[in-house]
Amino acid sequence: MNLIEPQFAALATARECFLGRYGLTELDVSAALAEIFRHRVDYADLYFQYARSESWSLEEGIVKSGSFDIEEGVGVRAVTGDKQAFSYSDDISREALMAAAKATRGIARHGAGRVRVGDKASASRAASAASSNPRTALYTPLDPLASMDPGEKIALLERLERLARARDPRVTHVMANLAGTYEIMMVAASSRFGGDANGQILAADVRPLVRLSLTVIAEQDGRREQGHAGGGGRFGYAYFDDDMLAAYANEAVDQALVNLDARAAPAGSMTVVLGPGWPGVLLHEAIGHGLEGDFNRKGSSAFSGRIGERVAAPGITIVDDGTLADRRGSLNVDDEGNATQCTVLIEDGILKGYMQDSLNARLMKTGVTGNGRRESYASLPMPRMTNTYMLNGTRDPRVTHVMANLAGTYEI
């Protein structure tokens, strides 16, 4: 197999998780792919996933909830033209793998190609070649859930609550939540679309993800208002040190206090300014999802068929960048094994391209952008965002509205 992996430690972890624990080998994986190709198909892949997640909630000094979940399984996909056949199993064994492959083969009875699976010798040659030009990992493959014991996690939430209450006596309620996920994924595929039809690829990633959120309620003269703050990314719980907790507490309380004096916004059409950090509704929903490949291939997006046209004001440049270190949306490889990248979507107001997974890129005759995402092993991949944001504007902030984002500032 041709190894597509930016971090060989992650591949070793994935092999042990999905192969070693269940007595499987790469030859068993190759046999499952070969089973699918007993009927002619264009492409096939196996997506293995193991994920542990937890969540802790504190309200009014009391632990209101604590949850823990483990999800594990394999999804098997075959593609012919624009049609996909898919099956999945929460049992990772040779028997279950072959059963899923046969079920997928039975669905995909019409195909347009055949591939030859690789062997151990070709895998060794590919590993040697790949190791000479490795890609730097975007985050550390640690297990955040194991980085603290339950008592330490609760103590972290209690510290955050104390800081919020100490900020202002008008704070009457505090709710805090801490969540973490440790995910291991591995993709084995017949080949990339349009790639070498006689080989296989093997890609893996180990993905930590943590999130801390805070909600406060402040009350004054019978009026109650909320404030929110929080953050996270692909690192461990140690990120939430005392300075970070203080910053979250200050932000949430200050927001609630401002809201206590806020007046109702006037009605009617008016200029909307995107605030710093998370202009979610307008940028993420109205623009980001509209630039995902499947919606544009099907003609259901407002941006369909408009490559090269002006779709925004001059000076507006929007990118989707999955290569930002430690960011929540970043990935070493996407859920099809493709390396993520920085994709320019709109440049100086001109529509330049869309976010693509393998299937939609092939059907739209364009390049893969590393945006293939799956909800879980039981779901098909779709082209979805990583980190989507605007770049800096060019105007002096003293004479125009300028907002902050991941890259610094941008102008509207």
N, C-alpha and C positions, 0 to 999 in steps of 0.2 A: 504493500500500500504506500501511496505517496503521502507523506506526513505534512499536513498543513497546520502548523502549531507554533505560536509565537513563544511559548514557554514550555520547555520539555518536562519540567516538573509537573505541570498540569496534566500532561499526557500520561505520565507515570501514575499520577493519582487516579485518573479516570480509568486506566487499564486495570488497576487493582480493584477499584470500586465496581466496575461492570463486568470484568472478565475474571480476575483472580478470585473474587468472592464467590462466583457461581461456577467455577470450573470451566469457563469458556476460553477459547483462543481466538486469535484473529482469523484463523482458518474457518472457525464456526461462523463468524460474521460474514466472511467471503461466501460461504456455502449458502447463507440466507439470501444474500444478494443474487447469487447465481440461481437460486430457486425462483426468484421473481422473474428473471430473464428467460425462464423456460417459455414464457409468452413474451413476444417482442414489445419492448417499451423503450422510451427515449432515455429514461433516467430513473434511478432508484436510490433511496437512502434509508438508513436506520438512525434514529435519534434516541440516544440513551440519556436519561435524566435522573438525578438523585438530588432531593432538596429537603433540608430541615429548616423549619422556620419557627419563630416564637414571637410572642407579643405580651407586654406587661403594661397594665393601665393603673394609674393612681388617681384617685379623686378624693379631695378633702382629707388627704392624709391616710386614706384607706386603700389598700390594694383591691381594686374592683374586679379585675380579671387577669388571668394568666392563661395563655394558650401555647400549645406545642403541637407541631404537625410534621409528619414525614411523608413525602411523595416520591415514588420511585417507579420507573417503568421504561418501556421502549415503544416508540412509534415507528411504523414501517410504511414507506410511501413509494409509489410508482407513478411516473408521469408519462403520458402520451399526448402530444400536442398540447392543448390547453386543459386536458382532463387529468384529474388526480385520483388515484385509488389509495386508500389509507386504512390501516388497521393498527391497533395498539394493544399492549398487554402490560399489566402491573406485575407480572411474573417474568423475571429475567433468568431464563434457563434456555438450554439448547432446544428443548422441546417446544417451549413457548415461542421462541424466536422463529423456529421453522414453521410453526402453526400460523403465526402472524404473517410470515412471508407468503405462505400458501394462500391465505385469505386475501392478501393484497393482489397476488398473482391472479386469483380467480376473478377479482373485480376488473383488473386491467387486462382484458382479453384482446385488445387491439393495440398494436404498437408500431413503431417505425424504426427500430434500431436494436442492436445487440452489442453487448460489451463482453470482454474477456476479463475475468477477475485476475488480480495480481498474485504474486507468490512471495515467500519470505525473502528471497534474494533481491527482488525488486524493491521491497520495503527497506532492506538494509542500505541499498544504494541511495534511495530517496532520503533516508534519515541522514546519511553522511552529507549529502548535498545541502539539505535544509539547515543542518547545524552550522554550516559555514557562513550563512547569512541570516541569523535569527532576527526576529522582530522584538523590540523591547516590550516587556509586559506592561500593561497600563495600570495594574493594581497587584497587590500582594495576595497570593492564594491562601489566605488564612481563614480560620473558622471563627467568626465573631461570637457565636453562641457559646463556645468553649473558653472565651477570653475572660469571662467573669462568672462567678457563681451567682445563684439567684439572689442571695442577700445583698451582694454588691450592686446588682441591677436595680433592686428596690431602693437601696440607699441613694443611688444616682438620681432616681425620680424624686425622692424626698428632699435632696439638696436643691433640686430645681424648684420644687414647690416653696421651700423656705426663701429662696432668693426672690421669687415672684411676690410673695407676701410682704417681704421686707422692703420692696421697692416703693410701695405706696399703701397707706391704710385703707384706701377705697377699694382695694382688691378683696372681694368677698368669696370667690370660688376659684379653685385652680384644678385643672385636669391635665395630666401628663401621660404620654404614651411612649414606650420604647419597643422597637421591633427590630428583628434581625433575621437574615436568611443566609444559609450556606448551601450553595448549589454547585454540583458537578455535572457537566454535560460532555457528551462525546457524540460525534457524527461520523458514521462510516457511509460513504457514498460511492456509486459506480464511477462517477466522474463529474466534473462541473459541466453544466450545459455548454456545449460548444467547445469543450476541452478534449483531452485525450480519451477516446472512447474505449481504450484497451486497459485503462488503469483504474485504480481506486484511490480515494483520499481518506485520511483519518485525521480528524480535528478534535481538539478537546479544550476545555476551559474550566477553571475553578473560580467561582464568582461569589465573593462576599458582598453583603448589602445590609446597611443599617440605617435606621431612621429614628429620630427623636422629635416629638412634637409637643407643643405646649399651648393650652387655651386658658385664658384667664377671663373672669367677669369682674368688672368694676361697677360700683354703684354710688350714685350721688343724687341727692334730692329726689329719690324715687325712680330715677332713670338708671337702667342697667345696660351696659355695652360690653362687647367682647373684643379681645385682641388675640392674635395668633402668632406663633413663631416656631421655628424648628429647622431641621436640616438633616443631611445624611449623605451617604455615598458608599463607595466600594472600599471600605476599610473596617477596622474593628471599633468596639465601643470605647476604646481609649481616646478616640478623637474627641469625645465629649468631656473635656477637662473643665476645671472650674471657670476658666476664662470664657469658654464656649457656653457653658450653662448661664453665666451672668449675662452674656450677650443676648441669649434667647429670652431670658427673663425680662431684661430691659426692653427689648423690642416688643414683646407681647403686651407688657403693661403699658408702655407708652402708646401703643396703638389703641388700647382700650380707653385710655384717658383722653386721647384726641377725639375718639368717637363720642365721649360724653358731652363734648361741646360742639359736635358736628351738627350742621343744619341739613335739612332735606335738600337733595339736588334738584334744581329746576328741571322741568320737563321740556322736551323738544329736541330737535337735531342740534348737535354741537360737536366740536372737536374733542376727540378722545385721546388722552395721553397715556401711553403704556408706562406703568410704574417700574421701578428697578427690580431685577431679580427674577420675577416670575409673571410675565404678562400672559398668563395661561390661556384665557378664553380667546383673545384675539389672535395671538401668534400661534399657539399650539393647536387650537381647534379650527379656527377659520383658515389658517394658512398651512400649518404643518400637515394635518390630515389631508388637506386638498392636494398636497404635492406627493402623496404616496402612489406608487406605480399602479396598483390594481384599480384604484378609482379612475385614474386617467386612461388606462387601457380600456376600461369598460365605458368610458365617456360620461361618467357620473360626476366628475369634478368640474368646478368652474374654470380650472386651468387646463382641461383636456384640449389637446391639439393646438396649444398656444406657445409652444417653444419658440423663442426668438421675439415674442411680442412684449410690449411694455405692460406689466401687470401691477406695478407699484411706482411711487414717485422716484425721481432721480435721487441717488444717494442711498437708497435702501438696498442692502445686500443681506440675504438670509442664507445661512448654511446649516447643514446637518452634519455634526462632527462626532463620530463615535470613538475618537482617539484621544480625548481629554483625560489625563491621568486622574483616577479615583472618582470621576464623576458618576452620578447615578445611572445615566444612560449609556455610559461607555462599555464597550465589550472588546476583548482581545480578538475574538471571532464571533460572527453572528450565529444564529441557530441552524445555519446550513453549512458552517465551516468556512465561510468567506471572511477574510480580514475586513474589519471596519475601516472607514476612511472619512475624510472631510469632503463632503459633497456640496458644491455651490448650487443652490436651488434658484435663487433670484440674485442677479448681479446688477447693481446700479439701476434697479427697477425692471430689468429685463429677465424674463423667465428663461433659465438655462437648462433645467433638467428636473428629474423626479427621483425620489428614493425607490430603489429597486431590490427585489429579491431575485433569485435565479430564474424562476418561471416567468415572471412578468418582464424581466430584462430580455429574455430570449424571445418572447412573443412580440415585444416592442422593438426588437433589433437594436438594443442599446447595451451598455455595460452594467454589470452587477456593481452595486454600491455598498454591499455589506449591511443591508437593512432587513435581512430575513429574520423575523421574530416569531416565536411560538409562545402561546400561553402556557403550555406544558407539553410533555411527551404525548399526550392524548389529543393534540391539536396540530393542524396543518400550519406551515409557516406562511406569513404574510409580510409584505413590505411595510415596516412601521418605523417610526422615528427613533433616533438615539438621543443626542442633545441638539435640539433645534433652536437657533437663536439668531438675532441680528448682529451685524458687525458695527464697529464705531461709525458715527457720523463724522462730518468734517467741519461743522460750524463751531464757533466759540460758544461755550456754555453760558457765557454772560449775556448773550444776545438772542438765544433761542432755547427752546425746551430740549434738554439733553437727559437721557435716562441711562442707568447703569445696567449691565448684564454680565454674563459669564466672561465676555471678552474685554470688558471695560465700559465703554459708553456707546450708545447709538442714538441717532437723531430721528425725530419725526417732525 
